[in-house]
Each structure stands twice: as C-alpha cells, then as structure tokens.
Amino acid sequence: MDVKSNLEATMVLDLDILNQYTQAIGGKVLLGSVDIFSQQYPQYLAELVAFQEAGDLISVAAQGHKMKGAAGAIGLARLGEWAQYIQHSEAADWHEHFPKFIEKIAQCYQQDIDTLRNYLESV
C-alpha cells in the first residue's frame, strides 16, 4: 500500500478493528462481509433519504443507528461516525446538521468501500 492509500485508509477505516479481524479470520473472509455490506448499504441510504423527505425524524435517527452498526461491523470508521451523528437526534444542533451528514455518506460510501476492499486485498 503506498503512502497516499495508507493515509486515506487511516482516515476512512478503523485499522485497529480491521487488524484484529484480519488476524482472527483473514482479510479474504472479511471481504465476503464487505460484499454483503456493499449490496445492502445503497438500500439503507435510500431508506434514510426517504425518511428525511417524509419528515420522519424518528426513523431517520433509527436508520442512522442501523447504518452506524453496519459500517462499524466491517471497520468503516468514517461512515460509522457520520451515521452515529445521524442517530443522535437529541443533539442540540441535530436538525440543522444531519442533512449534511446524509450528503457526506451519499458522496463517500462507495469510495470508502473501495478503500476497505483495497486494504483487505493487501493484507
């Protein structure tokens, strides 16, 4: 992994958990979970956007929780952090800021999945 991809990986991935996973089960096995995640995450995002558009803020927060767990389970730290923010509807500035985090997830989730794949294929 070159310096640029290594820096990108540290910003996007939870390298501590990924190191534990790859030592325990291997990167190739974890790639199967990444495949499932990459198939499901667009639907999670579509549901999140639909809840936002419908003004169903309770479901927005619940979907954020679901997305946080899914991303965190495979070591996608940045997506997990953004989804965690969406989950916390009790935050004082949540109504103002959660749409920005939805946009960030929409813009970056495929890139983050690709970064994870590249990382796992290199270990």
N, CA, C and O atoms as CSV, one atom per row, in Angstrom:
chain,resi,resn,atom,element,x,y,z
A,1,MET,N,N,0.862,-1.169,0.000
A,1,MET,CA,C,0.000,0.000,0.000
A,1,MET,C,C,0.906,1.229,0.000
A,1,MET,O,O,1.802,1.339,0.837
A,2,ASP,N,N,0.677,2.159,-0.941
A,2,ASP,CA,C,1.523,3.341,-0.995
A,2,ASP,C,C,1.124,4.348,0.081
A,2,ASP,O,O,0.120,4.173,0.772
A,3,VAL,N,N,1.927,5.406,0.210
A,3,VAL,CA,C,1.716,6.387,1.285
A,3,VAL,C,C,0.348,7.049,1.175
A,3,VAL,O,O,-0.347,7.210,2.178
A,4,LYS,N,N,-0.043,7.436,-0.049
A,4,LYS,CA,C,-1.340,8.092,-0.230
A,4,LYS,C,C,-2.483,7.162,0.178
A,4,LYS,O,O,-3.390,7.582,0.897
A,5,SER,N,N,-2.452,5.891,-0.278
A,5,SER,CA,C,-3.534,4.989,0.106
A,5,SER,C,C,-3.496,4.665,1.582
A,5,SER,O,O,-4.546,4.454,2.189
A,6,ASN,N,N,-2.321,4.619,2.174
A,6,ASN,CA,C,-2.226,4.361,3.606
A,6,ASN,C,C,-2.855,5.510,4.397
A,6,ASN,O,O,-3.582,5.274,5.362
A,7,LEU,N,N,-2.580,6.744,3.992
A,7,LEU,CA,C,-3.167,7.905,4.655
A,7,LEU,C,C,-4.681,7.886,4.490
A,7,LEU,O,O,-5.413,8.127,5.450
A,8,GLU,N,N,-5.154,7.601,3.284
A,8,GLU,CA,C,-6.593,7.530,3.047
A,8,GLU,C,C,-7.229,6.450,3.915
A,8,GLU,O,O,-8.308,6.652,4.473
A,9,ALA,N,N,-6.569,5.315,4.028
A,9,ALA,CA,C,-7.110,4.217,4.828
A,9,ALA,C,C,-7.238,4.617,6.292
A,9,ALA,O,O,-8.224,4.264,6.938
A,10,THR,N,N,-6.272,5.340,6.824
A,10,THR,CA,C,-6.340,5.717,8.236
A,10,THR,C,C,-7.448,6.728,8.487
A,10,THR,O,O,-7.940,6.821,9.611
A,11,MET,N,N,-7.851,7.479,7.488
A,11,MET,CA,C,-8.939,8.440,7.654
A,11,MET,C,C,-10.304,7.762,7.524
A,11,MET,O,O,-11.285,8.223,8.108
A,12,VAL,N,N,-10.367,6.696,6.779
A,12,VAL,CA,C,-11.634,6.063,6.425
A,12,VAL,C,C,-11.923,4.827,7.266
A,12,VAL,O,O,-13.080,4.546,7.582
A,13,LEU,N,N,-10.886,4.092,7.627
A,13,LEU,CA,C,-11.039,2.781,8.240
A,13,LEU,C,C,-10.679,2.780,9.712
A,13,LEU,O,O,-9.902,3.615,10.177
A,14,ASP,N,N,-11.249,1.840,10.433
A,14,ASP,CA,C,-10.853,1.575,11.815
A,14,ASP,C,C,-9.787,0.484,11.744
A,14,ASP,O,O,-10.094,-0.707,11.787
A,15,LEU,N,N,-8.538,0.911,11.636
A,15,LEU,CA,C,-7.452,-0.035,11.416
A,15,LEU,C,C,-7.242,-0.966,12.606
A,15,LEU,O,O,-6.808,-2.103,12.425
A,16,ASP,N,N,-7.540,-0.507,13.809
A,16,ASP,CA,C,-7.399,-1.382,14.984
A,16,ASP,C,C,-8.324,-2.588,14.865
A,16,ASP,O,O,-7.891,-3.728,15.026
A,17,ILE,N,N,-9.577,-2.336,14.588
A,17,ILE,CA,C,-10.529,-3.454,14.492
A,17,ILE,C,C,-10.233,-4.308,13.271
A,17,ILE,O,O,-10.370,-5.531,13.322
A,18,LEU,N,N,-9.833,-3.685,12.184
A,18,LEU,CA,C,-9.524,-4.459,10.985
A,18,LEU,C,C,-8.313,-5.355,11.203
A,18,LEU,O,O,-8.285,-6.485,10.716
A,19,ASN,N,N,-7.319,-4.867,11.924
A,19,ASN,CA,C,-6.158,-5.710,12.236
A,19,ASN,C,C,-6.578,-6.906,13.081
A,19,ASN,O,O,-6.101,-8.021,12.868
A,20,GLN,N,N,-7.468,-6.673,14.036
A,20,GLN,CA,C,-7.963,-7.783,14.859
A,20,GLN,C,C,-8.728,-8.798,13.998
A,20,GLN,O,O,-8.522,-10.006,14.116
A,21,TYR,N,N,-9.605,-8.292,13.138
A,21,TYR,CA,C,-10.385,-9.179,12.266
A,21,TYR,C,C,-9.478,-9.985,11.337
A,21,TYR,O,O,-9.628,-11.200,11.208
A,22,THR,N,N,-8.540,-9.295,10.696
A,22,THR,CA,C,-7.700,-9.991,9.719
A,22,THR,C,C,-6.791,-11.005,10.395
A,22,THR,O,O,-6.479,-12.036,9.799
A,23,GLN,N,N,-6.363,-10.742,11.614
A,23,GLN,CA,C,-5.565,-11.730,12.343
A,23,GLN,C,C,-6.421,-12.922,12.748
A,23,GLN,O,O,-5.948,-14.059,12.749
A,24,ALA,N,N,-7.674,-12.665,13.092
A,24,ALA,CA,C,-8.558,-13.738,13.559
A,24,ALA,C,C,-9.120,-14.579,12.415
A,24,ALA,O,O,-9.109,-15.808,12.481
A,25,ILE,N,N,-9.613,-13.916,11.364
A,25,ILE,CA,C,-10.300,-14.659,10.299
A,25,ILE,C,C,-9.688,-14.469,8.916
A,25,ILE,O,O,-9.990,-15.229,7.996
A,26,GLY,N,N,-8.837,-13.468,8.762
A,26,GLY,CA,C,-8.216,-13.210,7.470
A,26,GLY,C,C,-8.994,-12.208,6.640
A,26,GLY,O,O,-10.219,-12.123,6.718
A,27,GLY,N,N,-8.255,-11.455,5.844
A,27,GLY,CA,C,-8.851,-10.415,5.014
A,27,GLY,C,C,-9.795,-10.948,3.963
A,27,GLY,O,O,-10.807,-10.315,3.665
A,28,LYS,N,N,-9.486,-12.101,3.395
A,28,LYS,CA,C,-10.326,-12.669,2.332
A,28,LYS,C,C,-11.711,-13.034,2.867
A,28,LYS,O,O,-12.711,-12.848,2.173
A,29,VAL,N,N,-11.775,-13.546,4.080
A,29,VAL,CA,C,-13.071,-13.895,4.675
A,29,VAL,C,C,-13.887,-12.631,4.915
A,29,VAL,O,O,-15.090,-12.598,4.656
A,30,LEU,N,N,-13.228,-11.600,5.408
A,30,LEU,CA,C,-13.925,-10.338,5.680
A,30,LEU,C,C,-14.442,-9.701,4.394
A,30,LEU,O,O,-15.427,-8.963,4.420
A,31,LEU,N,N,-13.787,-9.979,3.280
A,31,LEU,CA,C,-14.270,-9.440,2.005
A,31,LEU,C,C,-15.689,-9.914,1.695
A,31,LEU,O,O,-16.439,-9.191,1.040
A,32,GLY,N,N,-16.070,-11.089,2.139
A,32,GLY,CA,C,-17.440,-11.565,1.950
A,32,GLY,C,C,-18.439,-10.664,2.662
A,32,GLY,O,O,-19.515,-10.380,2.136
A,33,SER,N,N,-18.078,-10.216,3.859
A,33,SER,CA,C,-18.940,-9.287,4.597
A,33,SER,C,C,-19.006,-7.938,3.899
A,33,SER,O,O,-20.048,-7.282,3.901
A,34,VAL,N,N,-17.904,-7.530,3.308
A,34,VAL,CA,C,-17.878,-6.264,2.564
A,34,VAL,C,C,-18.795,-6.358,1.350
A,34,VAL,O,O,-19.478,-5.391,1.014
A,35,ASP,N,N,-18.817,-7.512,0.692
A,35,ASP,CA,C,-19.714,-7.704,-0.455
A,35,ASP,C,C,-21.179,-7.555,-0.036
A,35,ASP,O,O,-21.961,-6.889,-0.714
A,36,ILE,N,N,-21.539,-8.175,1.075
A,36,ILE,CA,C,-22.914,-8.067,1.574
A,36,ILE,C,C,-23.236,-6.622,1.924
A,36,ILE,O,O,-24.294,-6.106,1.563
A,37,PHE,N,N,-22.313,-5.971,2.633
A,37,PHE,CA,C,-22.491,-4.573,3.009
A,37,PHE,C,C,-22.692,-3.700,1.770
A,37,PHE,O,O,-23.594,-2.863,1.740
A,38,SER,N,N,-21.858,-3.893,0.755
A,38,SER,CA,C,-21.944,-3.043,-0.439
A,38,SER,C,C,-23.232,-3.259,-1.209
A,38,SER,O,O,-23.670,-2.371,-1.941
A,39,GLN,N,N,-23.848,-4.429,-1.057
A,39,GLN,CA,C,-25.151,-4.670,-1.687
A,39,GLN,C,C,-26.282,-4.029,-0.886
A,39,GLN,O,O,-27.254,-3.548,-1.469
A,40,GLN,N,N,-26.167,-4.016,0.438
A,40,GLN,CA,C,-27.242,-3.522,1.297
A,40,GLN,C,C,-27.188,-2.015,1.548
A,40,GLN,O,O,-28.226,-1.375,1.715
A,41,TYR,N,N,-25.990,-1.454,1.574
A,41,TYR,CA,C,-25.865,-0.062,2.005
A,41,TYR,C,C,-26.614,0.925,1.108
A,41,TYR,O,O,-27.196,1.872,1.637
A,42,PRO,N,N,-26.633,0.759,-0.212
A,42,PRO,CA,C,-27.431,1.690,-1.024
A,42,PRO,C,C,-28.910,1.697,-0.625
A,42,PRO,O,O,-29.558,2.743,-0.657
A,43,GLN,N,N,-29.437,0.540,-0.252
A,43,GLN,CA,C,-30.837,0.476,0.194
A,43,GLN,C,C,-30.996,1.195,1.534
A,43,GLN,O,O,-31.974,1.914,1.738
A,44,TYR,N,N,-30.045,1.005,2.443
A,44,TYR,CA,C,-30.086,1.723,3.722
A,44,TYR,C,C,-30.104,3.226,3.496
A,44,TYR,O,O,-30.861,3.958,4.133
A,45,LEU,N,N,-29.257,3.670,2.575
A,45,LEU,CA,C,-29.182,5.097,2.270
A,45,LEU,C,C,-30.485,5.586,1.632
A,45,LEU,O,O,-30.972,6.662,1.978
A,46,ALA,N,N,-31.046,4.819,0.718
A,46,ALA,CA,C,-32.307,5.199,0.081
A,46,ALA,C,C,-33.422,5.320,1.122
A,46,ALA,O,O,-34.234,6.244,1.064
A,47,GLU,N,N,-33.456,4.388,2.068
A,47,GLU,CA,C,-34.459,4.456,3.131
A,47,GLU,C,C,-34.245,5.685,4.004
A,47,GLU,O,O,-35.205,6.351,4.389
A,48,LEU,N,N,-32.997,5.983,4.313
A,48,LEU,CA,C,-32.674,7.164,5.120
A,48,LEU,C,C,-33.168,8.437,4.439
A,48,LEU,O,O,-33.789,9.290,5.073
A,49,VAL,N,N,-32.891,8.554,3.162
A,49,VAL,CA,C,-33.322,9.730,2.402
A,49,VAL,C,C,-34.855,9.795,2.342
A,49,VAL,O,O,-35.432,10.876,2.461
A,50,ALA,N,N,-35.507,8.657,2.160
A,50,ALA,CA,C,-36.974,8.633,2.123
A,50,ALA,C,C,-37.559,9.090,3.456
A,50,ALA,O,O,-38.535,9.840,3.479
A,51,PHE,N,N,-36.968,8.643,4.571
A,51,PHE,CA,C,-37.434,9.086,5.888
A,51,PHE,C,C,-37.232,10.589,6.050
A,51,PHE,O,O,-38.094,11.284,6.587
A,52,GLN,N,N,-36.089,11.082,5.583
A,52,GLN,CA,C,-35.812,12.520,5.668
A,52,GLN,C,C,-36.845,13.298,4.854
A,52,GLN,O,O,-37.412,14.277,5.339
A,53,GLU,N,N,-37.083,12.871,3.639
A,53,GLU,CA,C,-38.035,13.567,2.770
A,53,GLU,C,C,-39.453,13.526,3.320
A,53,GLU,O,O,-40.230,14.457,3.108
A,54,ALA,N,N,-39.793,12.454,4.023
A,54,ALA,CA,C,-41.124,12.325,4.617
A,54,ALA,C,C,-41.237,13.080,5.936
A,54,ALA,O,O,-42.325,13.191,6.501
A,55,GLY,N,N,-40.109,13.600,6.427
A,55,GLY,CA,C,-40.117,14.305,7.703
A,55,GLY,C,C,-40.228,13.370,8.897
A,55,GLY,O,O,-40.584,13.808,9.992
A,56,ASP,N,N,-39.932,12.097,8.706
A,56,ASP,CA,C,-39.992,11.095,9.770
A,56,ASP,C,C,-38.645,11.058,10.491
A,56,ASP,O,O,-37.804,10.201,10.221
A,57,LEU,N,N,-38.459,11.996,11.405
A,57,LEU,CA,C,-37.161,12.161,12.049
A,57,LEU,C,C,-36.821,11.048,13.031
A,57,LEU,O,O,-35.647,10.773,13.275
A,58,ILE,N,N,-37.836,10.410,13.591
A,58,ILE,CA,C,-37.579,9.254,14.465
A,58,ILE,C,C,-36.962,8.122,13.639
A,58,ILE,O,O,-36.012,7.472,14.076
A,59,SER,N,N,-37.503,7.894,12.457
A,59,SER,CA,C,-36.951,6.853,11.584
A,59,SER,C,C,-35.593,7.248,11.021
A,59,SER,O,O,-34.751,6.382,10.783
A,60,VAL,N,N,-35.367,8.532,10.805
A,60,VAL,CA,C,-34.044,8.993,10.373
A,60,VAL,C,C,-33.005,8.591,11.412
A,60,VAL,O,O,-31.966,8.025,11.072
A,61,ALA,N,N,-33.286,8.885,12.679
A,61,ALA,CA,C,-32.347,8.551,13.751
A,61,ALA,C,C,-32.170,7.040,13.861
A,61,ALA,O,O,-31.048,6.565,14.036
A,62,ALA,N,N,-33.248,6.287,13.764
A,62,ALA,CA,C,-33.161,4.824,13.842
A,62,ALA,C,C,-32.348,4.252,12.682
A,62,ALA,O,O,-31.566,3.319,12.866
A,63,GLN,N,N,-32.533,4.807,11.505
A,63,GLN,CA,C,-31.777,4.353,10.335
A,63,GLN,C,C,-30.308,4.710,10.491
A,63,GLN,O,O,-29.438,3.941,10.081
A,64,GLY,N,N,-30.023,5.860,11.075
A,64,GLY,CA,C,-28.638,6.227,11.364
A,64,GLY,C,C,-27.982,5.200,12.264
A,64,GLY,O,O,-26.828,4.826,12.057
A,65,HIS,N,N,-28.723,4.744,13.267
A,65,HIS,CA,C,-28.210,3.722,14.183
A,65,HIS,C,C,-27.894,2.429,13.424
A,65,HIS,O,O,-26.839,1.825,13.617
A,66,LYS,N,N,-28.813,2.019,12.572
A,66,LYS,CA,C,-28.631,0.804,11.777
A,66,LYS,C,C,-27.404,0.921,10.871
A,66,LYS,O,O,-26.616,-0.017,10.751
A,67,MET,N,N,-27.257,2.075,10.244
A,67,MET,CA,C,-26.136,2.295,9.327
A,67,MET,C,C,-24.810,2.378,10.075
A,67,MET,O,O,-23.780,1.928,9.572
A,68,LYS,N,N,-24.836,2.950,11.267
A,68,LYS,CA,C,-23.628,3.014,12.090
A,68,LYS,C,C,-23.150,1.611,12.428
A,68,LYS,O,O,-21.966,1.298,12.297
A,69,GLY,N,N,-24.083,0.770,12.863
A,69,GLY,CA,C,-23.727,-0.599,13.221
A,69,GLY,C,C,-23.181,-1.387,12.042
A,69,GLY,O,O,-22.200,-2.117,12.178
A,70,ALA,N,N,-23.813,-1.241,10.891
A,70,ALA,CA,C,-23.366,-1.970,9.703
A,70,ALA,C,C,-21.968,-1.532,9.277
A,70,ALA,O,O,-21.123,-2.368,8.958
A,71,ALA,N,N,-21.728,-0.240,9.273
A,71,ALA,CA,C,-20.413,0.269,8.871
A,71,ALA,C,C,-19.342,-0.113,9.893
A,71,ALA,O,O,-18.245,-0.541,9.531
A,72,GLY,N,N,-19.671,0.044,11.157
A,72,GLY,CA,C,-18.706,-0.267,12.206
A,72,GLY,C,C,-18.340,-1.736,12.249
A,72,GLY,O,O,-17.206,-2.081,12.583
A,73,ALA,N,N,-19.278,-2.604,11.919
A,73,ALA,CA,C,-19.042,-4.043,11.983
A,73,ALA,C,C,-17.975,-4.512,11.007
A,73,ALA,O,O,-17.370,-5.567,11.203
A,74,ILE,N,N,-17.741,-3.732,9.952
A,74,ILE,CA,C,-16.703,-4.125,8.996
A,74,ILE,C,C,-15.547,-3.129,8.960
A,74,ILE,O,O,-14.714,-3.179,8.056
A,75,GLY,N,N,-15.492,-2.231,9.932
A,75,GLY,CA,C,-14.334,-1.349,10.055
A,75,GLY,C,C,-14.375,-0.066,9.255
A,75,GLY,O,O,-13.333,0.553,9.036
A,76,LEU,N,N,-15.555,0.352,8.810
A,76,LEU,CA,C,-15.677,1.615,8.077
A,76,LEU,C,C,-15.934,2.748,9.076
A,76,LEU,O,O,-17.078,3.105,9.359
A,77,ALA,N,N,-14.851,3.292,9.590
A,77,ALA,CA,C,-14.922,4.271,10.686
A,77,ALA,C,C,-15.608,5.569,10.279
A,77,ALA,O,O,-16.463,6.074,11.007
A,78,ARG,N,N,-15.243,6.108,9.131
A,78,ARG,CA,C,-15.798,7.405,8.738
A,78,ARG,C,C,-17.303,7.313,8.513
A,78,ARG,O,O,-18.048,8.160,9.005
A,79,LEU,N,N,-17.758,6.316,7.789
A,79,LEU,CA,C,-19.200,6.141,7.578
A,79,LEU,C,C,-19.911,5.902,8.909
A,79,LEU,O,O,-21.003,6.420,9.143
A,80,GLY,N,N,-19.283,5.119,9.768
A,80,GLY,CA,C,-19.866,4.860,11.074
A,80,GLY,C,C,-19.997,6.115,11.916
A,80,GLY,O,O,-20.993,6.311,12.612
A,81,GLU,N,N,-18.980,6.963,11.845
A,81,GLU,CA,C,-19.009,8.223,12.614
A,81,GLU,C,C,-20.115,9.143,12.105
A,81,GLU,O,O,-20.847,9.731,12.900
A,82,TRP,N,N,-20.238,9.267,10.801
A,82,TRP,CA,C,-21.281,10.123,10.243
A,82,TRP,C,C,-22.667,9.578,10.565
A,82,TRP,O,O,-23.572,10.340,10.906
A,83,ALA,N,N,-22.834,8.267,10.460
A,83,ALA,CA,C,-24.126,7.660,10.781
A,83,ALA,C,C,-24.436,7.798,12.273
A,83,ALA,O,O,-25.595,7.954,12.659
A,84,GLN,N,N,-23.403,7.740,13.104
A,84,GLN,CA,C,-23.614,7.921,14.544
A,84,GLN,C,C,-24.163,9.313,14.823
A,84,GLN,O,O,-25.027,9.478,15.684
A,85,TYR,N,N,-23.675,10.302,14.112
A,85,TYR,CA,C,-24.206,11.649,14.290
A,85,TYR,C,C,-25.692,11.679,13.920
A,85,TYR,O,O,-26.500,12.279,14.629
A,86,ILE,N,N,-26.042,11.037,12.822
A,86,ILE,CA,C,-27.444,10.999,12.383
A,86,ILE,C,C,-28.316,10.309,13.431
A,86,ILE,O,O,-29.472,10.683,13.626
A,87,GLN,N,N,-27.775,9.333,14.082
A,87,GLN,CA,C,-28.516,8.576,15.099
A,87,GLN,C,C,-28.857,9.423,16.314
A,87,GLN,O,O,-29.875,9.179,16.962
A,88,HIS,N,N,-28.041,10.404,16.637
A,88,HIS,CA,C,-28.216,11.166,17.876
A,88,HIS,C,C,-29.094,12.395,17.673
A,88,HIS,O,O,-28.608,13.525,17.652
A,89,SER,N,N,-30.382,12.156,17.526
A,89,SER,CA,C,-31.341,13.231,17.277
A,89,SER,C,C,-31.530,14.144,18.488
A,89,SER,O,O,-32.137,15.209,18.371
A,90,GLU,N,N,-31.022,13.739,19.635
A,90,GLU,CA,C,-31.150,14.574,20.832
A,90,GLU,C,C,-30.113,15.701,20.867
A,90,GLU,O,O,-30.210,16.595,21.708
A,91,ALA,N,N,-29.132,15.672,19.975
A,91,ALA,CA,C,-28.102,16.724,19.938
A,91,ALA,C,C,-28.753,18.069,19.613
A,91,ALA,O,O,-29.670,18.150,18.796
A,92,ALA,N,N,-28.268,19.105,20.259
A,92,ALA,CA,C,-28.879,20.438,20.140
A,92,ALA,C,C,-28.959,20.936,18.695
A,92,ALA,O,O,-29.951,21.554,18.311
A,93,ASP,N,N,-27.932,20.675,17.898
A,93,ASP,CA,C,-27.897,21.195,16.529
A,93,ASP,C,C,-28.201,20.121,15.483
A,93,ASP,O,O,-27.910,20.299,14.300
A,94,TRP,N,N,-28.786,19.009,15.924
A,94,TRP,CA,C,-29.023,17.879,15.032
A,94,TRP,C,C,-29.883,18.265,13.838
A,94,TRP,O,O,-29.530,17.936,12.706
A,95,HIS,N,N,-30.995,18.947,14.053
A,95,HIS,CA,C,-31.908,19.295,12.949
A,95,HIS,C,C,-31.200,20.101,11.866
A,95,HIS,O,O,-31.501,19.969,10.680
A,96,GLU,N,N,-30.279,20.917,12.281
A,96,GLU,CA,C,-29.546,21.761,11.342
A,96,GLU,C,C,-28.487,20.973,10.566
A,96,GLU,O,O,-28.244,21.256,9.392
A,97,HIS,N,N,-27.858,19.990,11.210
A,97,HIS,CA,C,-26.675,19.361,10.618
A,97,HIS,C,C,-26.857,17.959,10.049
A,97,HIS,O,O,-26.062,17.551,9.202
A,98,PHE,N,N,-27.865,17.206,10.474
A,98,PHE,CA,C,-27.942,15.824,9.997
A,98,PHE,C,C,-28.058,15.714,8.475
A,98,PHE,O,O,-27.534,14.754,7.910
A,99,PRO,N,N,-28.728,16.664,7.772
A,99,PRO,CA,C,-28.763,16.539,6.310
A,99,PRO,C,C,-27.373,16.584,5.670
A,99,PRO,O,O,-27.139,15.944,4.644
A,100,LYS,N,N,-26.458,17.335,6.271
A,100,LYS,CA,C,-25.089,17.404,5.734
A,100,LYS,C,C,-24.400,16.050,5.844
A,100,LYS,O,O,-23.639,15.662,4.958
A,101,PHE,N,N,-24.670,15.326,6.939
A,101,PHE,CA,C,-24.052,14.022,7.109
A,101,PHE,C,C,-24.656,12.992,6.163
A,101,PHE,O,O,-23.962,12.079,5.715
A,102,ILE,N,N,-25.926,13.128,5.859
A,102,ILE,CA,C,-26.536,12.254,4.857
A,102,ILE,C,C,-25.863,12.486,3.507
A,102,ILE,O,O,-25.550,11.532,2.794
A,103,GLU,N,N,-25.643,13.740,3.160
A,103,GLU,CA,C,-24.956,14.063,1.904
A,103,GLU,C,C,-23.548,13.489,1.878
A,103,GLU,O,O,-23.117,12.940,0.864
A,104,LYS,N,N,-22.828,13.612,2.991
A,104,LYS,CA,C,-21.457,13.092,3.055
A,104,LYS,C,C,-21.448,11.585,2.847
A,104,LYS,O,O,-20.611,11.057,2.114
A,105,ILE,N,N,-22.374,10.903,3.488
A,105,ILE,CA,C,-22.452,9.449,3.315
A,105,ILE,C,C,-22.737,9.121,1.855
A,105,ILE,O,O,-22.085,8.253,1.274
A,106,ALA,N,N,-23.701,9.804,1.263
A,106,ALA,CA,C,-24.061,9.547,-0.132
A,106,ALA,C,C,-22.876,9.769,-1.069
A,106,ALA,O,O,-22.693,9.026,-2.033
A,107,GLN,N,N,-22.080,10.782,-0.784
A,107,GLN,CA,C,-20.944,11.114,-1.641
A,107,GLN,C,C,-19.774,10.158,-1.463
A,107,GLN,O,O,-19.017,9.943,-2.410
A,108,CYS,N,N,-19.604,9.581,-0.288
A,108,CYS,CA,C,-18.363,8.866,0.025
A,108,CYS,C,C,-18.489,7.371,0.242
A,108,CYS,O,O,-17.470,6.684,0.308
A,109,TYR,N,N,-19.701,6.837,0.355
A,109,TYR,CA,C,-19.777,5.442,0.778
A,109,TYR,C,C,-19.110,4.493,-0.210
A,109,TYR,O,O,-18.448,3.548,0.220
A,110,GLN,N,N,-19.255,4.705,-1.502
A,110,GLN,CA,C,-18.632,3.790,-2.461
A,110,GLN,C,C,-17.110,3.900,-2.410
A,110,GLN,O,O,-16.412,2.889,-2.481
A,111,GLN,N,N,-16.602,5.103,-2.290
A,111,GLN,CA,C,-15.155,5.307,-2.172
A,111,GLN,C,C,-14.622,4.624,-0.913
A,111,GLN,O,O,-13.553,4.013,-0.940
A,112,ASP,N,N,-15.357,4.727,0.177
A,112,ASP,CA,C,-14.921,4.112,1.430
A,112,ASP,C,C,-14.938,2.582,1.319
A,112,ASP,O,O,-14.038,1.914,1.827
A,113,ILE,N,N,-15.948,2.035,0.663
A,113,ILE,CA,C,-15.993,0.590,0.441
A,113,ILE,C,C,-14.800,0.161,-0.409
A,113,ILE,O,O,-14.169,-0.856,-0.121
A,114,ASP,N,N,-14.491,0.920,-1.442
A,114,ASP,CA,C,-13.344,0.601,-2.295
A,114,ASP,C,C,-12.039,0.658,-1.510
A,114,ASP,O,O,-11.161,-0.183,-1.703
A,115,THR,N,N,-11.906,1.645,-0.627
A,115,THR,CA,C,-10.716,1.745,0.217
A,115,THR,C,C,-10.597,0.523,1.112
A,115,THR,O,O,-9.503,-0.014,1.287
A,116,LEU,N,N,-11.716,0.077,1.680
A,116,LEU,CA,C,-11.719,-1.107,2.523
A,116,LEU,C,C,-11.333,-2.339,1.714
A,116,LEU,O,O,-10.512,-3.139,2.164
A,117,ARG,N,N,-11.907,-2.501,0.541
A,117,ARG,CA,C,-11.556,-3.650,-0.318
A,117,ARG,C,C,-10.056,-3.665,-0.609
A,117,ARG,O,O,-9.401,-4.698,-0.474
A,118,ASN,N,N,-9.519,-2.514,-1.010
A,118,ASN,CA,C,-8.093,-2.420,-1.322
A,118,ASN,C,C,-7.246,-2.780,-0.113
A,118,ASN,O,O,-6.234,-3.469,-0.242
A,119,TYR,N,N,-7.653,-2.318,1.054
A,119,TYR,CA,C,-6.922,-2.631,2.262
A,119,TYR,C,C,-6.933,-4.140,2.524
A,119,TYR,O,O,-5.889,-4.742,2.774
A,120,LEU,N,N,-8.112,-4.737,2.464
A,120,LEU,CA,C,-8.237,-6.160,2.774
A,120,LEU,C,C,-7.514,-7.033,1.742
A,120,LEU,O,O,-6.985,-8.092,2.080
A,121,GLU,N,N,-7.495,-6.594,0.511
A,121,GLU,CA,C,-6.786,-7.351,-0.519
A,121,GLU,C,C,-5.274,-7.251,-0.372
A,121,GLU,O,O,-4.536,-8.067,-0.925
A,122,SER,N,N,-4.814,-6.249,0.375
A,122,SER,CA,C,-3.371,-6.053,0.535
A,122,SER,C,C,-2.815,-6.706,1.799
A,122,SER,O,O,-1.599,-6.755,1.985
A,123,VAL,N,N,-3.703,-7.213,2.677
A,123,VAL,CA,C,-3.205,-7.836,3.920
A,123,VAL,C,C,-3.156,-9.340,3.809
A,123,VAL,O,O,-2.764,-10.017,4.759
